[in-house]
């Protein structure tokens, strides 16, 4: 039987690795995982050569420039990968009739909302990273009418560097930590997002547009850290502090909760509570 091919870019990142973790559960597909070294999305000729060789039916773009603070002084690189690279992929998907699924971020919003952001809310990024991702969204839609964009927030997993892994390490090393308590959102376990992406692909219902995905719940970074402390049995004392206590080059949205009703209603995606997913991830790390 001829297997459908799924090309996954940015395969060395958290989401790419999480898709790899579940790939065996989808034997009907042939996955091609390419890291930024294998396929730098911002290089048109290399990207087109990959598409010509692989001829995928689907392309999941996990490639991104994600160094939020560094982007403030490295605008060119952020826009090259998060905007120009996305346009190149969108064009290649159009040329090779591949379905394009692109991952974006809550950082396209300004954080001034008091209700969870719906997909049609105005984008108004506060930092260069957010601006580069917003541009990438616009370019992907302009250059490929079949694009599906999934915006997500606060991604963590067993892989790479992320808030959960950093907290687990710091709570072992330090007696006390200050954690920001005035930025609100919901974390996303990359494994859950990976499964939601596959649910869209296997549904055979390809409805282009923007969707939001994050785990269920509404917490601050401090709440998140407290849950990590509880689940790992750490004795480190945590102090809630305002974001102003940690001046960073990039301004972050103070509210970035995403409304996930569209992806649930369209694709029947079941979204776990953030605490359940955090427990799963920590258990996996502790057993590794």
Secondary structure, 3 states (H helix, E strand, C coil): CCCEEEEEECCCCHHHHHHHHHHHHCCCEEEEEECCCCCCCCCHHHHHHHHHHHCCCEEEECCCCCCHHHHCCCHHHHHHHHHHHHHHHHHHHHHCCCEEEEEEEHHHCCCCCCCCECCCCCCCCCCHHHHHHHHHHHHHHHHCCCCEEEEECCEECCCCCCHHHHHHHHHHHCCEEEEECCCEECCEEHHHHHHHHHHHHHCCCCCCEEEECCCECCEEHHHHHHHHHHHHCCCCEEEEECHHHCCCCCCCCCECCECCHHHHHHHCCCCCEHHHHHHHHHHHHHHC
